[in-house]
């Protein structure tokens, strides 16, 4: 009964105090070029990970899928810890191991108790430096990946975005899927995987990032102990470089009237990671908003496009996106609709784009900026998100950009900036379009292209 009478007093920090009290990100570069970065906090747990500048964009058509295959194999044992011994050692710590591959990055990270940080660093070093690549495991994992590819074909949203990349960047490495083709997965050999690791898993292309209750000095000491043998690429040696991927206004249509819903994605070329226009475009996307039939609010939502979708039953869901790469990006929207609503939804979505270019208001911008601030502070929830933020930032920008700086950039955006930047990227530009499902009602490309501007007298 006494416990029921207890009250809990919590100090609530203001938004400004939260930004000011974020610990500094400390960065140390080892002699071999490996960057070690960390953010210390009072968490009892930590997340330590390796972010590597490698992904499907660095592959050619014959080796597409190698990065994804390597990610799978890296978690299947090392020369020191063969078979399932690696996974068992991670589990004995009560830790969680995960990894992912994208078009420009490969990452492996472990969440564990803070006291186990040195052991986690040793496990990660073993994972990337001593991948076993046993033939029996390769054949076993080949079957697993082929099954994954079949399952991915049923995720029409992912299929649509792969088609979008294929048409927007046709003939370039960004057109590749991350997972590779079925033929490539069947054909890749142990030599192909070993060659990929030898080429890309070099110290200057990696960031060892950590967040949580750890000491930066101890992290650096552990990195020096376990990553000293990581290959270093001296100046003058051949280093894989990215070729400029040219954007093409075009389309891919995969019509299948047997499917219940149509998936449509439309995008124009956006800026690369480091371009300051990204902040303004993210504000523009926040103005458009996102919608799903499961959302509450109905026609009273602040997003004009969501209001139209509810009132006229235009779609099941829609979401804008701003997908960035080193030197280019895809800025657009994706929606899922019934076959007879495709034309109406596309008309309203493109009309909202034109409105961003011509008549964005200050009240909309202020609401969108608050939405972005909320999403930005949400990155502080948990050590894994902070760790990923550190690793990705160092690869994208060469430094961790403080949240205070992001907040200042967001605050500087006004309605005129949104109109000007949206006009720069959207107005009268040739879009890339990908459509899957019952899409008979999707208008001809030239008609959709003509909706990228307004005829004004």
C-alpha positions, 0 to 999 in steps of 0.5 A: 500500500505504501508503494502506491502512495509513492510519486515519481518526480522527473525532471523534464529537459526542454528541447534546447537543453536536450540539444545542448546536453548531447555528448560530443562525438570523439573521433580518432584515426588510427595509423592504418586509416581506420576511424574510431568514433564514439559518443559516451553516455550513462547507458548500461549497454552499448552498441558497437559496429563497423560501417564499411564503404561497400555495397551493391554500387561497387559491383559490376553486373557479373558480381552483383549480389556479392556484398549481400552474400558476404554479409550472410557469410560473415555471420556464419563463422570465422577461421577462429570461431568456425561454424556456429561458434561465433553465434554462440559466443555472441549469445553467451554475452547476452548480446544481439548481432545484426548486419545489413547491406545497402547500395553504398554501405555494409554494416555489422553491429553488436548490442551488449552490456557496456562492460563487454565492449572490448570483447565486442570489438574483438568479435567484430574484428574477427568477423571482417578479417577472418571470414571463413568462407567454407565451401559447405557453408557457402552452398548452404547459404546460397540456398538460403539467399535464393529462398530470400529472393523468392520471398522478396518478390512478394514484397511489391513495395521493394520490387517497385523501388528496385524497378525505380532504380533500374529505370532511373539509373539504367546502365549504371551500378545504382541500377543493381539490386542490393541482393543481386540476381538469381543467376548471379547468386547461383554462379558466385564462387568462393573466389568472388566473395574473397576478392570482394572482401580483399578489395573493399574491406580496407581500413580507410573505408571503415568506421568503428562506431560506438555509443553507450556507457563506454570510454573512448580511450578504451575503445581506441585501445581495443581497436588498436589491439584488434584492427592493427592487421586490417589492410591499409591502402597506401596512396597510389594503390588502386582504390575502387572509385564510384562512377557518376550515375546518370539519372534518366527520365523513363519508366518501367511498367510491370502490369499484372491484373491478377494483383489486388493493388497497384504500387506506383513510385515517381521520382526526380533526381535529388541531391547527394548526401552532402548537399544543403538542399536536402534539409529543404527537401525534407521539409517539403516532404514533411509538408506532403506528409504520409498516410495509411488507412490505419491512421486516425484523424481522417480528413482532419489531418494537416497534410492536404494530400492525406485529406484528399486521400480520405475524402475521395478514397484515393489510396490505401497509403502514400509516403514521400521519400528522399533517398540519397547517395554520394553524388545523386538521389531520388526524390519522390513519392510512392503510393498503393491504390485500388486499380480504379483510383490510380489516375486520380491519386497520381493527379492529386500527388503531382498537383501537390508537388506543383503547389510546393513549387508555387504556393507553399505557405509559412504555416505549412513550413513551420509545422513541417519543421516541428515534425522534423525536429521531433524526428531528429530528437527521436534519433537519441532513443537507444544506443543502436540508433545513435551508433548507426547515426555516427557510423553513417555520418562519418561515411557520408559527411566525413564528420558527425554533424551535431543535432544543434547544427541540424536544428539551425539548418531546419530553423533557417528554412522558410516558405520561399526556400521551399518554393525555390528548391522544389522548383529547382528539382521538381518543376518541369523535370523528367521523372522516373516512374515504376509501376507494378500491379493492375496499372491499366489506368496509369496514364501515358508517360508523356501525359505524366511528364506534362503534369510536371508544370502548370501552364500559367497565363 
